[in-house]
Amino acid sequence: MEKQTFYIDECGNTGSNFLDRAQPFYIYGGWLLKDELYVNCQKELTDKFLGKQAKELKAKKFFYYDKDCRKYSEIFWTLINKYKAVPIFQIVEKKYMLGAKIVETFFDPEYNHNLDKGYTYPGQWKIDLACKIAKCEDVLGEFSKIITYKNNTLAQIKSVYVVLKDYLYKCGEKENALLLENLCDEQFKEMLDEFDVMTNIGANRSGLSLVLPMLNELLKNVELYAGGADSTVFVVHDELRGYDNIFGLLENIHFDQYKTEPEIVEDRVMLIGYPHITGIRKEKSEVDIMIQMADLLCGFIHYTLGYSYNKKQVLSENIIKIWKYLIDLHDNYAQKYIFLWNLYSTSVILDRLKEMFFMYAKDII
């Protein structure tokens, strides 16, 4: 089997604060590179782009000066064309994910006995409901307190419940609102207990951040790609404080243990075990330029997503060509149920991205 390494970094991590208006997106991902090409790739990137004075490349500073992404375009196409590197990443709108967490809390049949077991599957119903809830600032604000505070009470979870049910009735979601009727204190307590389990009774809020679910999804996509390419993958992650337990959990559960075939459920891939991923370790970005490349990839996506909020912004040809490549890459692999990148967002963000990138791309290609 061919050996590859997946280099990961992130952008926009605000922990359990899902309502940070300055950073509405969380980007998580990086580059998959064949080990046999690493030495030459590392040397070329260092010699051409790092320079003698800079200690490392950082996305925030890099894109402050490279606003039209001319320099980043050169880096991107060097990785793609010369070294056949593969970009794999996740795009997350935090408000949408907060809405999804609300759905998983109040519409889980383990706590809500108005639901049957059919609602446990990740169907379109949950997605649509999360998008609807993500539009209500009052509901998001109340629920964010549950995620942020260390010591939650029944009064707090019931406050979310009242605001949520009222909102669903008002916005025409009567059928879903009825599913919330007649919940009792015992059920609310079970919901709170789940948060205690995830945070070690409030001692570790990282359990509520986006890191665990998105890293799991990211590595699932890497596993599917590696399986199709008949290769093994080792994961090198930028140093991330406070998440050692998450890395250990994923390694114990998934890595190099099971050989299960992917199962397609409602056009989604279900997979237990990542036999093609051999391990994971943390590394300081300053000592490995490929982690810096992961940082720049996440930074590019985070930076250009800002255009989805500003329709008057003129997109550079460099940005459009990169996005056109990423979109085509996604679509080509998605036909085989391998998703090199995912977008978790409300329909508003998706529509804006389509309008910006697809429309402009037609003028260039």
N, C-alpha and C positions, 0 to 999 in steps of 0.2 A: 504494500500500500504506500502511496505517496504521502509524505509528511508535510503538513501545513501548520501555520500558526495564525491565530486570530488575535489581533491587537485591538483593545477596547478602551474607549474613553467616553466621556459624557459632557453634556452642556445643559444648563438650566436646572440643575438639581437643587431644589429648595426644601428638601426633606419632606416633612409632613405638612408643609405650607402649600396647599394647592391653589391658593388664591393670590399669589404674588403677581400683581398686575404688570410689574416690570419684566417678568419672565413667564409668560403664559404657556410656553412650550418646554418640554423636556425631550432632549435628543440623546439617544444612547446607541453606540455602535462603533464601527471601525472597519479595518481592512483585514481580509484573509489573504495571506501571502505564502507561496511555496517556500519551504525552508531552503531549498537549493539556490534560490534567488536572493535570499536575504542579504548576504554579504555585499554583493554588487549594488543592490538597491539601496542599502544603508549608506554606502560610500557615495553614490551619486547624489542622493538627497542631501546628505551632509555637505558635500563639496559645492553643490549648485545653489542650495536654498538656505542653509543654516548660516554660513559665513563664519568668519573667524572670531567676531566679537560677541555674537549672540550665544547665550547659554542653551537656549531651546526656543522652539517656535511655539507661540501661544496664540490661540485663535482670537482672543479679544483684541490684542494689539495688532495682530496680523491684518484683520479685516478693517480695522480703523484706518489703516493706510491703503489697503488694497480694496477700495470700495467697488470697483468695477470687476473685481476678481480676475484681473489679467494674470497676476502672478500665481494665484491659486489654480487657475486653469492650466498653467504649465505643469504644476505639481500633479494635478488630478490626472491629466492625460499621460504623464510619464508613468504613473502607477498603473493605469489602465492598459495602455498600449505596449509599453516596454516590459513591464513586469507582471502583466496579466493578473494584477491584484483584483479582488472582488470586494466591493463595498456592501456591507450588511448592517442595517441599522433600524431603529424604531423612532417614529415621530409621535409624540403624545401631547395632545392638548389637555392641560391639567384640569380644566373645568369639566371636560367630558369624563375624565377618569374619576373625578369626584362624584359626578352623577352616577357613574357605574358602581362606585362603592356604596352609594345610597341604595341602588337597586339590589345589590348583593346583600345588604343589611336587612332591608324591610321586605324584600320579596323573595326571601329564601325560605323554602318549606320547612327547614329545620326549626325556624323561629316563628314563621307565619303559617298557621295551620289552615288558612283559607286557600292555600295553594296546594296543587298536587305535584307529584314528582316530575311531571313533564316540564315544569318550569326550571328544573335544575340544569338543563342544557343551555349552552351559550347561543341561543337563537336570536333571530332578528328582533323578536319582541323586546328582549333586554336592551339591545342596542338602541332601538327607537325610544324606549322609555328613558334610558340614560341621556339621550340627546334632548329629550323634552325637559327633563329635570335640570339639565345643565343651563337652561335658559333662565332659571329662577334664582336670582341673587339671594333672596331671603332664605330659601331652602339650603343653598350652598353655604351661606354664612353660618347658619345654625349647625349644620352637620360638621363644618370645618372645626368647630369648637371641640367636638367629640374627638377628632383626630389630633388636635393640637394640645388639649389639656391632658394632664397626667391623671387626675382624679375625677372621673366622671360619675354622675349621679343619675338616678332614674328620672329626675326632673328634667335633666338636659336631653336625654334621648326621647322623652315624651314631648318635649318642646319641638324637636325636629319632626316628630310624628304628626303633631297638630298642624304645623306649617306645611308639611309635605302633602298631607291629605287635603287640606284646604286648597292648595295650589292645583292639585290634580282635578278636583271638582270644578274649579274656576276655568281651567284651560280645556275643558271638554273631555277629560280622561276619566269619565264616570266609572267605566268598567274596572279600571285599575285602582281608582280611589276606593271602590267597594271592597277590593281585596285587602284593604287596610282597616276595615271596620272591625271593631270588637277585639282588638289586640289587648292583652292583659299585662299586668306588671311582671308576671313570670316570664313572658315572652320578651319583654324589653330587657329584663335582667340577663337573659340568655344572649341577647345581642351585645350587651356590654361585656359579658364574660368573654366573648370572642375577641374583643379588642384587648382585653387583659392578657389573653393567651398570646396574641400577636406581638404585644409590647412588653412581655414579661412584667405584667402589672404596672405598666407605665414607666418602667426603668429604661426601656430601649425603644424610643419612638421610630427608629429606623425600620422597624417591622411594618410600619404603616406607609413608608415612602414608596415611590415607584420603582425603586431599584430591584427588589426581588421579583415582582411579576414581569417586569420588562427584561431583566437579565435572563430569566427563565425562557421567555418567548424568543429572545435574541438567540440563545444557545439552541433552542429547538430548531430555528431556521438554519443555523450553522450545521447542526446534525443532519438535517434533511439534505442540505447541499453536499456535505461530505459523503453521505451515503451514496448519493448519485454519482459523485466523482471518484468513488472508491479510494478515499484518503482518510487519514487520521488527522485530528486537529488538537493542538495544545493551545490553551487560552492564556494570553498575557494581558492583565487588566491594570490600568493606571491605579496607583495607590489611592485607596478610598477608606478613610477612617470611619470606624464604627460599624463596618459591615463584614467583619471576619466570620461571624456566625452564619451569614447568608451564603458566603462562598462555601463554607464547610457543609452547609445543609444541601446545597445543590450537588456538590461533589459526592456526598454520601448516597444521595437518592438516585442520581441519574448517570454519573459518569462510568463508562466502561463496565457496565453490569448487565444490562438487559439487551436482548436482541429481538425487539418487538417490531412488527410491521406497522407503518403509519395507518391510521384508520380515519377515513373521511366522514365527518358528521356535519351535515348542513354546510357543505363547502368549506369546512374548517378541518385542519389536520390535528388529530389527537395522537399524542405520542408519549409513551412512558419509557424512559431510559435513553441515554445518549451514548451508545457503544462506540461511536467514532470519535468522541471527545475524550482525550486521555487524562486531562488534568487542567488545573487553573492556578496561576500564581499572580501576585501583585508585583509591580515594578514601578520605580520612579520614572516619570516621563522624561526627565532630563538625561537619563542614561540610555534611552532607546528611542530613536527618531521615529520608529513606526507607531509608537504610542502618540507621539506628537502629530503624526499624520492622522491618527484617529481623532485627535482633538480638533484638527483643522477641518476634517470632514463634518464632524458634529457642529462645529462653529459655522461652517458654510451653510449648512441646512438651517440652523437657528437664525443666522444673519439674513438669509434670503427669504425665510418665512415671514420676516417683517414686511415684505412686499404685499403679503396677503391682507395687511391692514391699511395699506396705502396705495390705492389704485392709480394715483397720479405719478407714482414713481416710475421712471423710465428704466427698464431692465437692460442690462448690458448683454451683448451677444454671447459673451463668455458664460454668463449665468444661465442663459436659455439653453445653450448647447449641452451644458452639464446636466441640467434638469431633464432635457429631452432624452439624454442617454439613460439617466436613472429611471425614468418612466418606462422606456422601452425595455430596459433590463428587467424591471419588475414584471412587466406584462409577459415577457418571453418565458420566464421561469414560473410564473403563476399558473401557466397552463399545465405544468407538471406538479402543481401544489407545493412548490418551493417558493417561499416568499422572502426575497432578499431584503425587502423593507416593508414595513407596515405603517399605516397612518391610523391612529386612534383619535378621532375628533368628531365634532358636531358637523352636520352637513354644511353649515355656513362656511367653515374653514375649507372643507373639501371643494365646495363650489368656487370659492375664491382662488384656490390653488389651480383648479382647472381653467378658470377664466384667465388668470395671469400667465401660467406657464404653457398651457396647451395653445392658447390663442396666439401668444407671441412666438411660440416655436414654429407655427405654420409659416410665419413670415420669414424665417431664417433658413429653414431646411429646403 
